[in-house]
Amino acid sequence: MYVYDQIDQLLVDERVTQFRGQTTRFLSGELTEDQFRPLRLQNGLYIQRLAPMLRVAIPYGLLSARQLRRLALIARKYDRGYAHFSTRQNIQFNWPKLESVPEILGELTEVQMHAIQTSGNCIRNTTTDHFAGVARDEIVDSFVWCELIRQWSTFHPEFAYLPRKFKIAVNGAEQDRAATFLHDIGLHAIKNALGEIGFRVIVGGGMGRTPVIGSVIREFLPWRHLLTYLDAILRVYNQFGRRDNKYKARIKILVKELGVATFAGRVESEWAHLAEGPATLIEQEVERIRSRFTRPQYEHLNADDATYQARLSEQKAFAAWAGRNVHPHKVDGYAAVTLSLKKSGLAPGDLTADQMEAVATLAEQYSFGELRVSHEQNLIFSDVRQADLHDLWSALRDLGLATPNIGLITNIIACPGGDFCSLANAKSLPVADAIQQRFDDLDYQHDIGELDLNISGCINSCGHHHVGHIGVLGVDKHGEEWYQITIGGNQGLTRPGAPAALGKVIGPSFARAEVPDVIETLIKVYLERRESEVERFVDTVWRVGAEPFKEGVYGTHHQARQDRRAA
């Protein structure tokens, strides 16, 4: 866990004092709505469909038990007793009162948290692999590099008013669990032939109304040049990015218009003025950041705990949970555990204040007082002894957080949609609930196998529907809510031969009530077409193409509509 130094604390304290004064002036009428808007956005405060929404930063998804307890207090004292974890590894409060927001920000500073740069045209929260520091395939601990980027980017005067919001992801392992090809900048740690550490630099990825897979502009960037090279990319974007049309303002549009080679050339030209400059990293600076992180004191344990293995043999329910929600750890005798926030009947990513407090206690008891937020809207205990897994499972089951569905169809990623967001065309949460109810049989889910299902309430793609194996997008059709279906998306290289990919629309959209039937038909086609039980849904789509799925869906629903008319 990163521990603030004096400068970190002073920075967030002064920001709260500043925003308290700005809010007072707005409420007294001294500031107009137009004057206040950029000020509140700089502090993560949105005005949504029904109420303000406050987005709190969880840098690179890392939380302490103490911080989670404070979030629980805020949910209970200033909101409606719950909060929502987002795909950016942040947390959102959907019902705070405007006049209470400075008090909430003050509560956050006491536990080394803030809402800085969680909105606006700036560099947003840098995200990373939720198994950072414990993954067996790790090349570097990406938390250290994310913190370097956080300190470099926070209040960076040159990048406080970019053409559009800007998102960076860092992956420190061989497998890409951070979706680096789908960010404005993706950084993938690698080793060169000499064993030296560096980063593959990917630029111009993103989702939204113009989804794009990012392009590699540098195969190997030595680690010490990381910040100067990021500076060069941002300077090129700041100079040439469009400001006349917000829909054309993201860096992916600039890369596409210039061409990858031309864009890369301009970055290299800009970097020529920055390389070896003051922002060039040295080992002492990296070590300074590394030393600010607390580290678990692991015990020397056997690779396979005998009691754990016995419990797996004895209890089917425990074994099912361990098979989906327990993950390998680089230290013998330990495991990482995913707490599923996707129980059927509940909004994906939501957690109550009571659950937060209970999870904080469990983190202290079983995982060195730390936890992580994944971009799949779940929580992770990264350092659990195998011997403790059964007791932890029992406690999580009592809390409703032990659903064994990680990687399965009901582990749905969904934005808040039209229930909250003023930008949404359609609701996401009722659709997610209907799909979860349809596939609530865990045996059926395991028969289907690994499948990512993502739902967005509008084209902004906060639910990452473009990269779902099955994606659902809410669209407005003559003032009514309809849903477009895509298949074949993939978030990144989480297994060999499975690169990042954008889903393809299968055809005309569907009414909300039809969506579960459509999903079920897609699954039936997949089960009929797959070559083996280990071939995933997305692999089958890539192998046979979309046509069989289209025929299955539209043939079925055309016949169903004819039958209803005849009746």
C-alpha positions as CSV (number, residue, x, y, z in Angstrom):
1,M,0.0,0.0,0.0
2,Y,1.4,3.4,-1.0
3,V,1.8,5.7,2.1
4,Y,1.6,9.5,1.6
5,D,4.5,11.7,2.3
6,Q,4.2,15.3,3.6
7,I,3.9,16.7,0.1
8,D,1.1,14.2,-0.9
9,Q,-0.9,15.1,2.2
10,L,-0.4,18.9,1.8
11,L,-1.6,18.7,-1.8
12,V,-4.9,17.0,-1.1
13,D,-5.5,19.1,2.0
14,E,-5.1,22.3,0.1
15,R,-7.4,21.1,-2.7
16,V,-10.2,20.5,-0.2
17,T,-9.8,24.0,1.3
18,Q,-9.9,25.5,-2.2
19,F,-13.0,23.5,-3.2
20,R,-14.9,24.3,0.0
21,G,-14.5,28.0,-0.8
22,Q,-15.6,27.5,-4.4
23,T,-18.7,25.6,-3.4
24,T,-19.6,28.2,-0.8
25,R,-19.4,30.9,-3.5
26,F,-21.5,28.9,-5.9
27,L,-24.2,28.2,-3.3
28,S,-24.3,31.9,-2.4
29,G,-24.7,33.0,-6.0
30,E,-21.2,34.5,-6.5
31,L,-20.3,31.8,-9.1
32,T,-22.6,30.9,-12.0
33,E,-23.3,27.3,-13.1
34,D,-20.9,27.8,-16.1
35,Q,-18.2,29.1,-13.8
36,F,-18.7,26.4,-11.2
37,R,-18.8,23.5,-13.7
38,P,-15.1,23.1,-14.5
39,L,-14.3,23.6,-10.8
40,R,-16.6,20.8,-9.6
41,L,-15.4,18.5,-12.5
42,Q,-11.8,19.0,-11.3
43,N,-13.0,17.4,-8.0
44,G,-14.9,14.5,-9.5
45,L,-18.4,16.0,-9.0
46,Y,-21.0,15.4,-11.8
47,I,-24.6,16.4,-12.0
48,Q,-26.4,13.2,-13.1
49,R,-30.0,12.4,-14.0
50,L,-31.4,12.5,-10.4
51,A,-28.7,13.9,-8.2
52,P,-25.0,14.8,-8.0
53,M,-22.5,11.9,-8.4
54,L,-19.1,12.0,-6.7
55,R,-16.3,9.9,-8.3
56,V,-13.5,9.1,-5.8
57,A,-10.1,8.1,-7.0
58,I,-8.7,4.7,-6.1
59,P,-5.2,5.0,-7.7
60,Y,-4.5,1.9,-9.7
61,G,-7.3,0.1,-7.7
62,L,-5.3,-0.3,-4.4
63,L,-7.2,0.1,-1.1
64,S,-6.5,-0.3,2.5
65,A,-9.0,-1.7,5.0
66,R,-8.9,1.7,6.8
67,Q,-9.8,3.5,3.5
68,L,-12.7,1.1,2.8
69,R,-14.1,1.7,6.2
70,R,-14.0,5.5,5.5
71,L,-15.8,4.9,2.2
72,A,-18.4,2.9,4.2
73,L,-18.8,5.8,6.6
74,I,-19.3,8.2,3.7
75,A,-21.9,5.9,2.1
76,R,-23.9,5.8,5.3
77,K,-23.5,9.4,6.4
78,Y,-23.7,11.3,3.1
79,D,-25.3,8.9,0.7
80,R,-27.9,6.1,0.7
81,G,-25.8,3.4,2.3
82,Y,-24.0,2.0,-0.7
83,A,-21.6,2.9,-3.5
84,H,-20.6,1.7,-7.0
85,F,-17.2,0.4,-8.1
86,S,-16.5,1.5,-11.7
87,T,-14.5,0.0,-14.6
88,R,-11.8,2.6,-14.0
89,Q,-11.1,1.0,-10.6
90,N,-12.7,4.0,-8.8
91,I,-15.8,4.3,-6.6
92,Q,-18.8,6.4,-7.2
93,F,-21.4,7.8,-4.8
94,N,-24.7,8.5,-6.5
95,W,-26.7,10.5,-4.0
96,P,-24.5,13.1,-2.2
97,K,-25.8,16.5,-1.5
98,L,-23.9,19.3,-3.3
99,E,-23.3,21.2,-0.1
100,S,-21.9,18.0,1.6
101,V,-19.2,17.3,-1.1
102,P,-16.4,19.4,0.6
103,E,-17.1,17.6,3.8
104,I,-16.8,14.2,2.0
105,L,-13.5,15.3,0.4
106,G,-12.3,16.3,3.9
107,E,-13.2,12.9,5.2
108,L,-11.2,11.3,2.4
109,T,-8.0,13.3,3.0
110,E,-7.9,11.9,6.5
111,V,-7.3,8.4,5.0
112,Q,-5.0,9.6,2.1
113,M,-7.7,9.6,-0.6
114,H,-9.1,12.3,-2.9
115,A,-11.3,12.9,-6.0
116,I,-8.6,14.8,-8.0
117,Q,-8.6,14.2,-11.8
118,T,-11.5,11.7,-11.8
119,S,-13.2,13.9,-14.4
120,G,-12.5,16.6,-16.9
121,N,-10.1,16.9,-19.8
122,C,-7.0,15.7,-17.9
123,I,-5.0,12.5,-17.2
124,R,-7.4,10.3,-15.3
125,N,-6.7,7.5,-12.8
126,T,-4.0,5.2,-14.2
127,T,-5.3,1.6,-14.1
128,T,-3.4,-1.7,-13.9
129,D,-3.6,-5.5,-13.5
130,H,-5.5,-6.3,-10.3
131,F,-2.9,-9.1,-9.6
132,A,0.0,-6.7,-9.7
133,G,2.7,-7.7,-7.3
134,V,1.5,-11.3,-6.8
135,A,1.1,-12.7,-10.3
136,R,3.3,-15.6,-11.3
137,D,4.0,-14.1,-14.8
138,E,5.0,-10.7,-13.4
139,I,7.8,-8.8,-15.0
140,V,7.6,-5.7,-12.9
141,D,5.5,-4.5,-10.0
142,S,3.2,-2.2,-12.0
143,F,2.0,-0.4,-8.8
144,V,5.4,1.4,-8.6
145,W,5.2,2.6,-12.2
146,C,1.5,3.7,-11.8
147,E,2.5,5.7,-8.7
148,L,5.3,7.4,-10.7
149,I,2.7,8.3,-13.4
150,R,0.3,9.5,-10.7
151,Q,2.8,11.9,-9.2
152,W,4.0,13.1,-12.7
153,S,0.5,13.7,-13.9
154,T,-1.3,15.2,-10.9
155,F,-1.8,18.9,-11.5
156,H,0.7,18.8,-14.4
157,P,0.2,22.4,-15.6
158,E,0.8,21.5,-19.3
159,F,-1.9,18.8,-19.3
160,A,-4.6,20.3,-17.2
161,Y,-6.6,21.3,-20.2
162,L,-6.2,18.6,-22.8
163,P,-8.5,18.3,-25.9
164,R,-10.3,15.5,-24.2
165,K,-10.0,13.1,-21.2
166,F,-7.0,10.9,-21.2
167,K,-6.6,7.4,-19.9
168,I,-3.4,5.4,-19.3
169,A,-3.1,1.7,-18.4
170,V,0.0,-0.2,-17.2
171,N,0.5,-3.9,-17.4
172,G,3.5,-5.4,-15.6
173,A,3.0,-9.1,-16.5
174,E,3.3,-11.3,-19.5
175,Q,-0.5,-11.6,-19.8
176,D,-2.3,-8.3,-20.5
177,R,-4.9,-8.0,-17.7
178,A,-5.0,-4.2,-18.0
179,A,-6.5,-4.0,-21.5
180,T,-3.5,-1.9,-22.7
181,F,-4.6,-1.9,-26.3
182,L,-7.8,-0.1,-25.4
183,H,-6.4,3.0,-23.7
184,D,-5.1,6.4,-24.9
185,I,-1.8,5.1,-23.8
186,G,-1.0,1.5,-22.9
187,L,2.3,0.5,-21.4
188,H,3.2,-3.2,-21.3
189,A,6.4,-4.1,-19.4
190,I,8.8,-6.3,-21.3
191,K,12.4,-7.5,-21.2
192,N,14.7,-7.2,-24.2
193,A,17.2,-9.8,-25.3
194,L,19.7,-8.5,-22.8
195,G,17.2,-8.9,-19.9
196,E,16.8,-5.1,-19.6
197,I,13.4,-3.8,-18.4
198,G,11.4,-1.5,-20.6
199,F,7.9,-0.9,-21.9
200,R,6.1,-1.5,-25.2
201,V,4.2,1.8,-25.9
202,I,0.7,1.5,-27.4
203,V,-1.2,4.7,-28.4
204,G,-4.6,5.5,-29.7
205,G,-6.8,2.8,-28.3
206,G,-10.2,3.4,-26.9
207,M,-13.9,2.6,-27.0
208,G,-16.8,5.1,-27.1
209,R,-18.5,6.0,-30.3
210,T,-15.3,5.3,-32.3
211,P,-13.8,2.1,-30.9
212,V,-10.1,1.6,-31.9
213,I,-7.5,-1.0,-31.1
214,G,-4.3,0.9,-30.2
215,S,-1.1,0.8,-32.2
216,V,2.4,0.1,-31.0
217,I,4.6,3.2,-31.6
218,R,7.6,1.8,-29.7
219,E,8.5,-1.8,-29.2
220,F,10.9,-1.1,-26.4
221,L,11.3,2.0,-24.3
222,P,13.9,1.8,-21.5
223,W,12.3,2.3,-18.1
224,R,14.3,5.4,-17.3
225,H,12.7,7.3,-20.3
226,L,9.1,6.5,-19.3
227,L,8.1,10.0,-18.1
228,T,9.9,12.0,-20.8
229,Y,8.3,9.8,-23.5
230,L,4.9,10.2,-22.0
231,D,5.6,14.0,-22.0
232,A,6.3,13.8,-25.7
233,I,3.1,11.9,-26.5
234,L,1.0,14.3,-24.5
235,R,2.7,17.4,-26.1
236,V,2.0,16.1,-29.6
237,Y,-1.6,15.5,-28.6
238,N,-2.0,18.8,-26.9
239,Q,-0.7,20.6,-30.0
240,F,-2.5,18.7,-32.7
241,G,-5.6,17.2,-31.1
242,R,-8.9,18.7,-32.1
243,R,-10.7,21.1,-29.8
244,D,-13.5,22.1,-32.2
245,N,-15.5,18.9,-31.9
246,K,-15.4,16.8,-28.7
247,Y,-16.4,13.7,-30.6
248,K,-13.2,14.0,-32.6
249,A,-11.0,15.1,-29.8
250,R,-9.6,11.8,-28.4
251,I,-6.0,10.9,-29.3
252,K,-7.2,7.9,-31.2
253,I,-8.7,10.2,-33.8
254,L,-5.4,12.1,-34.1
255,V,-3.5,8.9,-34.6
256,K,-5.9,7.7,-37.3
257,E,-5.9,11.0,-39.2
258,L,-2.1,11.4,-39.1
259,G,-1.3,7.7,-39.6
260,V,0.6,5.7,-37.0
261,A,4.0,6.2,-38.6
262,T,3.5,10.0,-38.9
263,F,2.2,10.3,-35.3
264,A,5.1,8.2,-34.0
265,G,7.6,10.3,-35.9
266,R,6.2,13.5,-34.3
267,V,6.5,11.9,-30.9
268,E,10.1,10.9,-31.5
269,S,10.9,14.5,-32.8
270,E,9.4,16.0,-29.6
271,W,11.1,13.4,-27.4
272,A,14.5,14.5,-28.9
273,H,14.1,17.7,-26.9
274,L,13.2,15.8,-23.7
275,A,15.3,12.7,-23.6
276,E,17.9,12.8,-20.9
277,G,16.2,15.9,-19.5
278,P,15.2,16.5,-15.8
279,A,12.3,14.1,-15.9
280,T,14.6,11.2,-16.9
281,L,14.2,8.5,-14.2
282,I,17.0,7.3,-12.1
283,E,17.2,4.3,-9.9
284,Q,17.1,6.4,-6.7
285,E,13.7,7.9,-7.7
286,V,12.2,4.6,-8.6
287,E,13.4,3.2,-5.2
288,R,12.0,6.3,-3.4
289,I,8.6,5.4,-4.8
290,R,9.0,1.7,-4.1
291,S,10.0,2.4,-0.5
292,R,6.7,4.2,0.1
293,F,4.8,1.0,-0.4
294,T,4.1,-1.3,2.5
295,R,4.9,-5.0,1.8
296,P,3.3,-8.2,3.1
297,Q,5.5,-10.2,5.5
298,Y,4.9,-13.7,4.0
299,E,5.3,-16.9,5.9
300,H,7.3,-19.8,4.6
301,L,4.5,-22.2,3.6
302,N,4.2,-25.4,1.6
303,A,3.1,-25.0,-2.0
304,D,-0.1,-27.0,-1.4
305,D,-1.8,-26.9,2.0
306,A,-3.1,-30.3,2.9
307,T,-6.2,-29.0,4.7
308,Y,-7.1,-26.9,1.7
309,Q,-6.7,-29.9,-0.6
310,A,-8.9,-32.0,1.7
311,R,-11.6,-29.4,1.8
312,L,-11.6,-29.2,-2.0
313,S,-12.3,-33.0,-2.1
314,E,-15.0,-32.9,0.5
315,Q,-17.1,-29.9,-0.4
316,K,-18.4,-29.4,-3.9
317,A,-19.6,-25.8,-3.3
318,F,-16.2,-24.8,-1.9
319,A,-14.4,-26.5,-4.8
320,A,-16.6,-24.7,-7.3
321,W,-15.8,-21.3,-5.7
322,A,-12.1,-22.1,-5.5
323,G,-12.1,-23.1,-9.2
324,R,-13.5,-19.8,-10.3
325,N,-12.6,-17.2,-7.7
326,V,-9.2,-18.4,-6.4
327,H,-6.1,-17.5,-8.4
328,P,-2.4,-18.6,-8.4
329,H,0.1,-16.6,-6.3
330,K,3.8,-16.2,-6.8
331,V,4.5,-17.1,-3.2
332,D,4.0,-20.7,-2.2
333,G,1.1,-21.4,0.1
334,Y,-0.8,-18.2,-0.8
335,A,-3.5,-17.3,-3.3
336,A,-5.4,-14.3,-4.6
337,V,-9.1,-14.3,-4.2
338,T,-11.8,-12.5,-6.1
339,L,-14.9,-11.3,-4.2
340,S,-17.7,-11.4,-6.7
341,L,-19.9,-8.2,-6.7
342,K,-22.1,-9.9,-9.3
343,K,-24.7,-11.8,-7.2
344,S,-27.9,-12.3,-9.1
345,G,-30.5,-9.7,-8.3
346,L,-28.0,-7.0,-7.4
347,A,-26.5,-4.2,-9.5
348,P,-23.0,-5.2,-10.8
349,G,-20.3,-3.4,-8.9
350,D,-22.5,-2.2,-6.0
351,L,-21.5,-2.7,-2.3
352,T,-23.4,-1.6,0.8
353,A,-21.8,0.2,3.7
354,D,-22.3,-2.9,5.9
355,Q,-20.6,-5.1,3.4
356,M,-17.7,-2.6,3.0
357,E,-17.1,-2.7,6.8
358,A,-17.2,-6.5,6.8
359,V,-14.8,-6.7,3.9
360,A,-12.4,-4.4,5.6
361,T,-12.4,-6.6,8.6
362,L,-11.8,-9.7,6.5
363,A,-9.0,-7.9,4.6
364,E,-7.3,-7.3,8.0
365,Q,-7.8,-10.9,9.0
366,Y,-6.9,-12.7,5.8
367,S,-5.0,-10.3,3.4
368,F,-2.6,-8.0,5.3
369,G,-5.2,-5.2,5.5
370,E,-5.3,-4.6,1.7
371,L,-7.6,-5.2,-1.2
372,R,-7.8,-4.2,-4.9
373,V,-10.6,-3.1,-7.2
374,S,-10.6,-4.7,-10.7
375,H,-11.8,-3.1,-13.9
376,E,-14.3,-5.9,-14.0
377,Q,-16.0,-4.3,-11.0
378,N,-15.0,-6.9,-8.4
379,L,-12.7,-6.8,-5.3
380,I,-9.6,-8.9,-4.8
381,F,-7.8,-10.1,-1.7
382,S,-4.3,-10.6,-3.1
383,D,-2.5,-12.4,-0.3
384,V,-4.6,-15.1,1.4
385,R,-3.0,-18.2,2.9
386,Q,-4.3,-21.4,1.3
387,A,-5.0,-22.7,4.9
388,D,-7.4,-19.7,5.4
389,L,-9.4,-20.1,2.1
390,H,-12.2,-22.2,3.5
391,D,-12.8,-19.9,6.5
392,L,-12.7,-16.9,4.1
393,W,-15.2,-18.6,1.8
394,S,-17.6,-19.2,4.6
395,A,-17.5,-15.5,5.7
396,L,-17.8,-14.2,2.1
397,R,-20.8,-16.6,1.5
398,D,-22.6,-15.0,4.5
399,L,-22.0,-11.6,3.0
400,G,-23.3,-12.6,-0.5
401,L,-19.8,-12.1,-2.0
402,A,-18.8,-15.7,-2.8
403,T,-20.8,-16.3,-6.0
404,P,-18.5,-18.7,-8.0
405,N,-18.9,-16.9,-11.4
406,I,-15.7,-15.1,-12.1
407,G,-15.1,-15.5,-15.9
408,L,-18.6,-16.7,-16.4
409,I,-21.7,-15.2,-18.1
410,T,-23.2,-13.7,-15.0
411,N,-19.9,-11.9,-14.1
412,I,-21.4,-9.0,-16.0
413,I,-19.7,-5.6,-16.4
414,A,-22.3,-2.9,-16.5
415,C,-22.4,0.9,-16.2
416,P,-25.1,2.6,-14.0
417,G,-27.0,3.4,-17.2
418,G,-30.2,5.3,-17.4
419,D,-31.1,4.7,-13.8
420,F,-28.5,7.3,-12.9
421,C,-26.5,8.7,-15.8
422,S,-27.8,11.7,-17.7
423,L,-25.9,10.7,-20.9
424,A,-27.5,7.2,-21.1
425,N,-29.9,6.2,-23.9
426,A,-31.2,3.2,-22.0
427,K,-31.0,1.4,-18.7
428,S,-28.2,-1.2,-18.1
429,L,-29.0,-2.6,-14.6
430,P,-32.4,-4.1,-15.4
431,V,-30.9,-5.8,-18.5
432,A,-28.0,-7.2,-16.4
433,D,-30.5,-8.4,-13.8
434,A,-32.7,-10.2,-16.4
435,I,-29.6,-11.9,-17.9
436,Q,-28.4,-13.0,-14.5
437,Q,-31.8,-14.4,-13.7
438,R,-31.9,-16.3,-17.0
439,F,-28.5,-17.9,-16.3
440,D,-28.7,-18.3,-12.6
441,D,-28.1,-22.0,-12.7
442,L,-24.4,-22.3,-11.9
443,D,-24.1,-25.8,-13.4
444,Y,-25.3,-24.3,-16.7
445,Q,-22.9,-21.4,-16.4
446,H,-20.0,-23.8,-16.0
447,D,-21.2,-25.8,-19.0
448,I,-21.1,-22.6,-21.0
449,G,-17.6,-21.9,-19.8
450,E,-15.6,-18.6,-20.0
451,L,-17.6,-15.7,-21.4
452,D,-17.4,-12.0,-20.9
453,L,-20.7,-10.2,-21.2
454,N,-20.6,-6.3,-21.0
455,I,-23.4,-3.8,-21.0
456,S,-23.3,0.0,-21.7
457,G,-26.3,2.3,-21.5
458,C,-24.9,4.6,-24.3
459,I,-22.2,4.9,-26.9
460,N,-19.7,6.2,-24.4
461,S,-19.1,2.6,-23.5
462,C,-18.5,2.9,-19.8
463,G,-19.5,-0.8,-19.6
464,H,-16.9,-1.7,-22.2
465,H,-19.4,-3.4,-24.4
466,H,-17.1,-3.2,-27.5
467,V,-14.7,-5.8,-25.9
468,G,-17.3,-8.2,-24.4
469,H,-17.4,-11.6,-26.0
470,I,-21.0,-10.6,-26.0
471,G,-21.7,-6.8,-25.9
472,V,-25.0,-5.1,-25.2
473,L,-25.4,-1.4,-26.1
474,G,-28.4,0.7,-25.1
475,V,-29.7,2.9,-28.1
476,D,-32.5,5.4,-28.5
477,K,-35.0,4.4,-31.1
478,H,-37.8,6.9,-31.6
479,G,-37.7,7.8,-27.9
480,E,-37.7,4.2,-26.7
481,E,-35.0,2.0,-25.2
482,W,-33.6,-0.7,-27.5
483,Y,-30.4,-2.8,-27.4
484,Q,-27.8,-3.5,-30.0
485,I,-25.8,-6.8,-29.7
486,T,-22.2,-7.3,-30.6
487,I,-20.2,-10.5,-30.5
488,G,-16.5,-11.4,-30.8
489,G,-14.9,-8.7,-28.7
490,N,-12.0,-9.4,-26.4
491,Q,-10.2,-7.1,-23.8
492,G,-6.7,-8.3,-24.4
493,L,-4.1,-11.0,-24.3
494,T,-5.3,-13.0,-21.3
495,R,-4.3,-16.3,-23.0
496,P,-2.2,-17.2,-26.0
497,G,-3.8,-16.4,-29.4
498,A,-6.5,-14.1,-27.9
499,P,-5.5,-10.5,-28.8
500,A,-7.6,-7.4,-28.1
501,A,-10.6,-7.3,-30.5
502,L,-13.7,-5.2,-31.1
503,G,-17.1,-7.0,-31.3
504,K,-19.2,-6.8,-34.4
505,V,-22.9,-5.8,-34.5
506,I,-25.0,-8.8,-35.4
507,G,-27.9,-6.8,-36.8
508,P,-30.9,-4.7,-35.9
509,S,-31.5,-3.9,-32.2
510,F,-33.9,-5.5,-29.8
511,A,-36.5,-4.4,-27.3
512,R,-35.4,-4.8,-23.6
513,A,-37.7,-7.8,-23.0
514,E,-36.1,-9.7,-25.9
515,V,-32.5,-9.4,-24.8
516,P,-32.3,-12.4,-22.5
517,D,-33.8,-14.5,-25.2
518,V,-31.3,-13.2,-27.7
519,I,-28.4,-14.0,-25.3
520,E,-29.8,-17.5,-24.7
521,T,-30.0,-18.1,-28.5
522,L,-26.4,-17.0,-29.0
523,I,-25.4,-19.5,-26.3
524,K,-27.3,-22.3,-27.9
525,V,-25.6,-21.7,-31.2
526,Y,-22.3,-21.7,-29.5
527,L,-22.9,-24.9,-27.7
528,E,-23.9,-26.5,-30.9
529,R,-20.9,-25.2,-32.8
530,R,-18.0,-25.4,-30.4
531,E,-15.4,-28.1,-31.1
532,S,-14.8,-29.0,-27.5
533,E,-15.7,-27.9,-24.0
534,V,-12.5,-25.9,-23.7
535,E,-13.3,-23.8,-26.8
536,R,-14.6,-20.4,-25.5
537,F,-17.6,-18.6,-26.9
538,V,-15.3,-15.9,-28.4
539,D,-13.0,-18.5,-30.0
540,T,-16.0,-20.2,-31.7
541,V,-17.1,-16.8,-33.0
542,W,-13.6,-16.2,-34.4
543,R,-13.5,-19.6,-35.9
544,V,-16.9,-19.9,-37.6
545,G,-17.7,-16.2,-38.1
546,A,-20.8,-14.3,-37.0
547,E,-23.2,-15.6,-39.6
548,P,-24.4,-18.8,-37.8
549,F,-25.1,-16.6,-34.7
550,K,-27.1,-14.1,-36.8
551,E,-29.1,-16.8,-38.4
552,G,-29.9,-18.4,-35.1
553,V,-30.9,-15.1,-33.5
554,Y,-32.9,-13.5,-36.3
555,G,-34.5,-16.7,-37.5
556,T,-35.6,-17.5,-34.0
557,H,-37.0,-14.1,-33.2
558,H,-38.6,-13.7,-36.6
559,Q,-40.5,-16.9,-36.0
560,A,-41.4,-15.9,-32.5
561,R,-42.9,-12.6,-33.8
562,Q,-44.9,-14.5,-36.4
563,D,-46.2,-16.9,-33.8
564,R,-47.3,-14.0,-31.6
565,R,-49.1,-12.4,-34.5
566,A,-50.9,-15.6,-35.4
567,A,-52.0,-16.1,-31.8
